[in-house]
Amino acid sequence: MVRFFIFAAAILAAASTGSAQAAEPKHGGILRIYHRETPPSLSIHEEATFSVNVPAMGIYNNLVVYDQHKPQNSMGTIVPELATSWAWSADNKNLTFKLREGVKWHDGQPFTAKDVKCTFDLLQGKGQDKFRKNPRKDLFKNISEVITNGDFEVTLHLSRPQPSLLAMLASGYTPIYSCHVPAAQMRTHPIGTGPFKFVDFKQNESITLAKNPDYWKKGMPYLDGIEFPIISNRATAVLAFVAGKVDMTFPTEMTAALIKDIKAQGPTAICEIAPINVSTNLIINRENPPFNNIELRKAMALALDRRSFIDIIYQGQADAGGTLLPPPEGVWGMPPEMLRTISGYGDVNKDREQAREIMKKFGYGPDKPLKIKVSTRNLATYRDPAVVLIDQLKTIYIDAELDPVESSQWFAKIARNDYSVGLNLTGNGIDDPDQAFYENYGCGSERNYTHYCNKDLEALFDKQSVETDVETRKKMVWEIDKKLQEDVARPILMHARSGTCWKPYVKNMTIMNNSAYNGYRYEDLWLDK
């Protein structure tokens, strides 16, 4: 586990915070976290951004969840939540959960095994009710049947062994929904079993949660509520934090430069930079001209200077890698020596010369550039690298124009293939190949935005998925990942290391360092003021 603290003052502040956290927690108070945008909804299952997870994760519970105070998510940090225990069958094709009794939904209805079944019926499109969007449907296609045994036991029957299933169930992306609340309502007025109840959602203004007084964990949450004022301008948000109008920045939104500014104005702030398992990547519409030509797609990939992206956007606080989070925090990422064998990860000048020869072959050159638009989500974390991308594409006779797209429209736009070239950020909810491969590269997956489809490679997805020996599986995963990069499926520009800041009186805060999607239950945070 690697941690990056800004300045020695931050290290001292963190040390003093650790000792303070051993003190008796205080009840009460409202935690104020600025939100970077109006999220598309509060239905976690229907969205693909932690703009939803951050405010909504406290509303819900999972069957199991990653320990909220173990920064490195792993199989060993999964703990019970709505389930009290779980067991695999001898053939590893049945996963049975004993469920917690006495849990109530926020409207007073009892939680039972039927709610678990209803959740997976929704995810698999088997129920009468339907999700409007279902970005992680493919993650659960191996579940052939969900069987309830009374009100407090449920078994997931699998078509084949899949050890990663438990990890996917522990993700912040996998809450349990109620049978009696329509999916449409969950978008705007969600009902959960979690430590906080939904109060209000005002577009472009705020999201408000209040303490759930009937939470099944007695004595929690400690906070009376959480407020998320929406501040879309990052500079304005930093000023609000420094001035004490909010207690915490939006998680993982701070760059090293912004943190330096925060520390200069408020040296007691605690700031932490960590990997977030989010890659910045290039998406190319491979179905429409001109990029239905594989050579032109390869030329774009050869133009990329990853070191420049890392230095300009993250002041060196990012990593080159493939699909999976790079080591040491990432368990499955390709080793650097293997990465360097892939075209586009070596000598930039040599690669660009090869790219220019390809472009000339198709009639492009300094006096006849290829004109395109680079679409991206209208957030600073997307726009900034898109500007760098546009500058780099000029080196191979591509004249690109920035096309910023509002957040509420972005994922729908690229899902329906309504773009030519895009700069995207792809987050992996867990550090496991199954989630990354099936969700982002599976034929027909809703989140496979480039429509890449390789049936032979997909068969290898299944083969690595059942492998239980970690070292054997790693080698299989590396070969798959290498092929994805060589095929220009979704060229990875960098894996970000991003920062979060909070006031020293916010206690028991833990930042996950291999996923930005799993650490926002906030049931045992408290305010020492």
Order of alpha helices (4+ residues) and beta strands (2+ residues): beta-alpha-beta-alpha-beta-beta-beta-beta-alpha-beta-beta-alpha-alpha-beta-beta-beta-alpha-alpha-beta-alpha-alpha-beta-alpha-alpha-beta-alpha-beta-alpha-beta-alpha-alpha-alpha-beta-beta-beta
